[in-house]
Amino acid sequence: MLFSVKVTEYQKNIMLNICDADLIGKNISQNELIITISKSYYGDQIIKKNEAKKLLETSSIINMVGKNTISLSLELGIGSENGVKRISGVPFLIVFKM
């Protein structure tokens, strides 16, 4: 299981953009909504599950896309199933930790 990530600092918080690695470069559309899972936003590096866990646990702002990514996040108690949105079956979740 591989994840694609980009980590940045935003207003003294660690912001993590993370997705299932196989989604990079794909366009997801539903009705008039089209989202591109771009390498520039999600793809600085490819990491494995253990490293993804560490980043999910230590980041304050997390933008997530993909079944494996969301599943891992929920398994760690980060976010809730109620917050997950789906576009053409692909799950998305944004979490702000306080």
C-alpha positions as CSV (number, residue, x, y, z in Angstrom):
1,M,0.0,0.0,0.0
2,L,1.6,3.2,-1.2
3,F,0.6,6.8,-0.5
4,S,1.5,10.0,-2.3
5,V,2.2,13.0,0.0
6,K,3.1,16.7,0.1
7,V,3.9,18.3,3.5
8,T,3.9,22.1,3.9
9,E,3.8,24.5,6.8
10,Y,0.7,26.8,6.9
11,Q,0.3,29.4,9.6
12,K,2.6,27.5,12.0
13,N,0.7,24.2,11.4
14,I,1.8,21.2,9.4
15,M,-0.5,20.7,6.4
16,L,-0.5,17.2,4.9
17,N,-2.0,16.5,1.4
18,I,-2.2,12.7,1.1
19,C,-3.8,10.3,-1.4
20,D,-3.6,6.8,-2.6
21,A,-0.6,6.7,-4.9
22,D,-2.5,5.2,-7.8
23,L,-4.8,8.3,-7.9
24,I,-2.1,10.7,-8.9
25,G,-2.8,12.3,-12.3
26,K,-6.4,11.1,-12.4
27,N,-9.5,13.3,-13.0
28,I,-12.6,12.5,-11.0
29,S,-15.9,13.9,-12.1
30,Q,-19.5,13.8,-11.1
31,N,-22.1,15.9,-12.8
32,E,-20.4,19.3,-13.4
33,L,-17.7,18.9,-10.7
34,I,-14.3,17.8,-12.0
35,I,-11.3,17.3,-9.6
36,T,-7.8,16.6,-10.7
37,I,-5.6,14.7,-8.3
38,S,-2.5,16.5,-9.3
39,K,1.2,15.6,-8.6
40,S,1.8,19.3,-7.7
41,Y,-0.7,19.2,-4.8
42,Y,-0.4,15.6,-3.6
43,G,2.8,14.2,-5.1
44,D,6.1,15.3,-3.6
45,Q,7.0,11.8,-2.5
46,I,5.7,8.2,-2.4
47,I,5.7,6.6,1.1
48,K,4.6,3.4,2.7
49,K,1.9,2.8,5.4
50,N,4.1,3.3,8.5
51,E,5.4,6.6,7.3
52,A,1.8,7.7,6.3
53,K,0.6,6.8,9.8
54,K,3.3,9.0,11.4
55,L,2.4,12.0,9.1
56,L,-1.4,11.5,9.7
57,E,-0.8,11.5,13.5
58,T,1.5,14.6,13.6
59,S,-0.2,16.9,11.0
60,S,-2.7,19.6,12.0
61,I,-4.5,20.1,8.7
62,I,-5.0,17.0,6.4
63,N,-6.5,16.9,2.9
64,M,-7.1,13.2,2.0
65,V,-8.3,11.3,-1.1
66,G,-8.7,7.6,-1.7
67,K,-10.0,4.5,-0.1
68,N,-6.8,3.4,1.5
69,T,-5.9,6.8,2.8
70,I,-9.3,7.4,4.3
71,S,-9.4,3.9,5.8
72,L,-6.0,4.4,7.4
73,S,-7.1,7.8,8.8
74,L,-10.3,6.4,10.3
75,E,-8.5,3.4,11.7
76,L,-6.2,5.9,13.6
77,G,-9.2,7.8,14.9
78,I,-8.5,10.8,12.7
79,G,-11.8,12.1,11.2
80,S,-15.1,10.4,11.1
81,E,-17.1,8.5,8.5
82,N,-19.7,11.2,8.7
83,G,-17.2,13.7,7.3
84,V,-16.3,11.6,4.3
85,K,-17.6,12.8,0.9
86,R,-17.5,10.8,-2.3
87,I,-17.2,12.0,-5.9
88,S,-17.8,9.1,-8.4
89,G,-17.2,6.7,-5.5
90,V,-13.8,8.2,-4.5
91,P,-13.7,9.3,-0.9
92,F,-12.4,12.7,0.2
93,L,-11.9,14.0,3.8
94,I,-10.5,17.2,5.2
95,V,-9.5,17.3,8.9
96,F,-8.5,20.2,11.1
97,K,-7.1,19.2,14.4
98,M,-7.4,21.6,17.3
